[in-house]
Amino acid sequence: MRFAKREVFKTASVEALPLAIAIAAYGVSYGVLATQVNFNVLTAVLMSVLVFSGSAQLVAVAMLAGGAGIASVLLTVVLLNLRNLLYGAALAEGLAPAKKWTSLLAFGITDEPFVLASSRFKKVGPDPFYFAAVAGIFYMAWIFASLTGALIGGQLDPQKFGLDLAFPVTFAALLVPGLKGKPVIGTALAAVVMTFALEWIKPGNELTIIVTGLLAPLVGLYLNRRMGHE
């Protein structure tokens, strides 16, 4: 059993480390931006430790930088992270063997672990240890990157070095291989159309990502149900 876990951890490390580097890049970006909205190092890192959601944290500091109120930031972050409930439901069967650790594993459900774990579960079946290893690697990369960004603070411009692009580029790299089947492709196309439409109506609208994230999946669900009745 110990040998088997060692092999699983090795596989998880090989598959997760390239993405962990990209995660670290925008983790540094988050740390720098956090200090620019007057977070001290401890606050910036503590947010990463307790929240562990790159997209939510970056949106939060961006909104604070734009003068948004705490209530508005909290509402936006909650709505943005609702997708993790869907991720959790999709991963439930694959994590089922580790019932005692479900709550702890749920904390690690984010975009990158979800994609890697979903692919793993399709190949070998339930494997909570693989998910734990992947999530742990990403978690540590995010925390140390946040610390690095917070320490260098105003000495680095994320846009100058392209760190602000690390998150969308990484997510796109994860997304493209999974664009298979009408429901998935339909969801992606709907998201693109909604994003362009909302940005055309009001450029820089902070609600674009939330509205798109809530409505685009409904297109996929509709297509999936329609295919099921054919």
C-alpha positions in Angstrom: 0.0 0.0 0.0 2.9 2.4 0.9 4.5 1.7 -2.5 1.3 2.2 -4.3 0.8 5.6 -2.6 4.4 6.5 -3.5 3.7 5.8 -7.1 0.5 7.8 -7.0 2.3 10.7 -5.4 5.0 10.6 -8.1 2.3 10.7 -10.8 0.6 13.6 -9.1 3.8 15.5 -8.7 4.8 15.1 -12.4 1.3 16.2 -13.5 0.9 19.0 -11.0 4.3 20.7 -10.9 4.2 22.4 -14.4 0.8 23.9 -13.4 2.2 24.7 -9.9 4.8 26.9 -11.6 2.1 28.9 -13.4 0.1 29.1 -10.2 3.1 30.5 -8.4 3.4 33.1 -11.1 0.0 34.6 -10.5 0.4 34.0 -6.8 3.3 36.4 -6.9 1.1 38.8 -8.8 -1.6 38.5 -6.1 0.9 39.1 -3.3 2.2 42.3 -5.1 -1.3 43.6 -5.7 -2.4 42.8 -2.1 0.4 45.1 -0.7 -0.7 47.8 -3.2 -4.1 47.9 -1.4 -2.4 48.2 1.9 -2.4 44.6 3.0 0.5 43.8 5.2 2.5 40.6 4.6 0.7 38.6 7.2 -2.8 39.6 6.0 -1.9 38.8 2.4 -0.5 35.4 3.2 -3.2 34.6 5.7 -5.8 35.2 3.0 -4.1 32.6 0.8 -3.9 30.2 3.7 -7.6 30.5 4.6 -9.2 31.2 1.2 -7.0 29.4 -1.3 -8.8 30.7 -4.4 -6.6 32.5 -6.9 -9.5 34.0 -8.9 -11.4 35.1 -5.8 -8.4 36.7 -4.2 -7.3 38.5 -7.3 -10.8 39.8 -7.9 -11.0 40.9 -4.2 -7.8 42.9 -4.2 -8.7 44.4 -7.6 -12.1 45.5 -6.3 -10.5 46.9 -3.2 -8.1 48.8 -5.3 -11.0 50.3 -7.2 -12.7 51.5 -4.0 -15.3 48.8 -3.7 -16.9 48.2 -0.3 -16.4 45.1 1.9 -20.0 43.9 1.4 -19.6 44.1 -2.4 -16.3 42.3 -2.3 -17.7 39.5 -0.1 -20.8 39.0 -2.3 -18.7 38.9 -5.4 -16.3 36.3 -4.0 -19.1 34.1 -2.7 -20.8 34.2 -6.1 -17.5 33.6 -7.9 -16.8 30.5 -5.8 -20.2 28.9 -6.3 -18.7 26.9 -9.1 -16.8 25.0 -6.5 -20.1 23.5 -5.3 -20.5 22.0 -8.8 -16.9 20.8 -8.8 -17.4 19.1 -5.5 -20.6 17.3 -6.8 -18.7 16.1 -9.9 -15.7 14.8 -7.8 -17.9 13.3 -5.0 -17.7 9.7 -6.4 -13.9 9.9 -6.9 -13.4 11.1 -3.4 -15.9 8.8 -1.8 -13.4 6.2 -0.4 -11.9 8.9 1.9 -15.2 9.7 3.8 -13.4 10.7 7.0 -11.4 13.3 5.1 -14.1 14.7 2.8 -14.3 18.0 4.6 -10.6 18.6 4.4 -10.4 17.5 0.8 -13.2 19.8 -0.1 -11.0 22.7 0.9 -8.6 21.8 -2.0 -11.3 21.9 -4.7 -10.3 24.6 -7.1 -10.0 24.8 -10.9 -6.7 23.1 -11.4 -7.1 20.2 -9.0 -10.6 19.6 -10.4 -9.4 19.3 -14.0 -6.5 17.0 -13.1 -8.6 14.9 -10.7 -11.5 14.5 -13.1 -9.1 13.2 -15.8 -7.5 10.8 -13.2 -10.8 9.5 -12.0 -11.9 8.7 -15.6 -8.7 6.7 -16.1 -8.3 4.7 -12.9 -11.5 5.3 -10.9 -11.8 6.9 -7.4 -8.4 8.1 -6.1 -8.7 10.6 -3.2 -4.9 10.3 -2.4 -4.1 11.6 -5.9 -6.4 14.5 -5.4 -4.9 15.3 -2.0 -1.4 15.2 -3.4 -2.3 17.5 -6.3 -4.2 19.9 -4.1 -1.4 20.0 -1.6 1.2 20.8 -4.2 -0.9 23.7 -5.5 -1.7 24.9 -2.0 1.9 25.1 -1.0 2.9 26.8 -4.3 0.2 29.4 -3.8 1.1 30.2 -0.2 4.8 30.6 -0.9 4.2 32.6 -4.1 1.8 34.9 -2.2 4.5 35.4 0.5 7.1 36.2 -2.2 4.8 38.7 -3.9 3.9 40.3 -0.6 7.6 40.6 0.5 8.7 42.3 -2.7 5.7 44.5 -2.7 6.1 47.6 -4.8 9.4 46.5 -6.2 7.7 44.5 -9.0 5.1 45.5 -11.6 3.1 42.3 -12.4 2.0 43.7 -15.8 5.6 44.5 -16.8 6.6 40.8 -16.4 3.3 39.4 -17.7 2.4 37.8 -14.3 -1.1 39.1 -14.7 -1.6 36.8 -17.6 -0.5 33.7 -15.8 -4.0 32.9 -14.5 -6.0 33.2 -17.7 -3.3 31.4 -19.7 -3.1 28.5 -17.2 -6.9 28.2 -17.1 -7.1 28.2 -20.9 -4.4 25.5 -21.1 -6.6 23.4 -18.8 -9.8 24.1 -20.6 -8.9 23.5 -24.2 -8.2 19.7 -24.0 -11.6 19.3 -22.3 -13.6 21.0 -25.1 -15.3 17.8 -26.3 -19.0 17.2 -26.8 -21.8 19.6 -27.6 -22.7 20.5 -24.0 -19.1 21.5 -23.2 -18.5 23.4 -26.4 -21.9 25.1 -26.1 -21.1 26.3 -22.6 -17.7 27.7 -23.8 -19.3 29.5 -26.8 -22.1 30.9 -24.6 -19.5 32.2 -22.2 -17.5 33.9 -25.0 -20.6 35.5 -26.4 -21.8 36.7 -23.0 -18.4 38.1 -22.0 -18.1 40.1 -25.2 -21.7 41.3 -24.9 -21.3 42.4 -21.3 -17.9 44.1 -21.9 -19.4 45.9 -24.9 -22.3 47.2 -22.8 -20.0 48.2 -19.9 -16.3 47.7 -20.3 -14.5 46.6 -17.2 -17.7 45.5 -15.5 -16.8 43.6 -12.4 -20.0 41.5 -12.7 -19.1 40.1 -16.1 -17.3 37.0 -14.8 -20.1 36.3 -12.3 -23.0 36.6 -14.7 -21.2 34.6 -17.3 -20.2 31.9 -14.8 -23.8 31.5 -13.6 -25.6 31.6 -16.9 -23.2 29.9 -19.4 -23.4 26.5 -17.7 -27.2 26.6 -18.1 -26.6 26.3 -21.9 -24.6 23.2 -21.3 -27.2 21.7 -19.1 -29.9 22.4 -21.7 -27.9 20.8 -24.5 -27.1 17.8 -22.3 -30.7 17.3 -21.4 -31.8 17.7 -25.0 -29.2 15.1 -26.2 -30.5 12.7 -23.5 -34.0 12.9 -24.9 -32.9 12.2 -28.5 
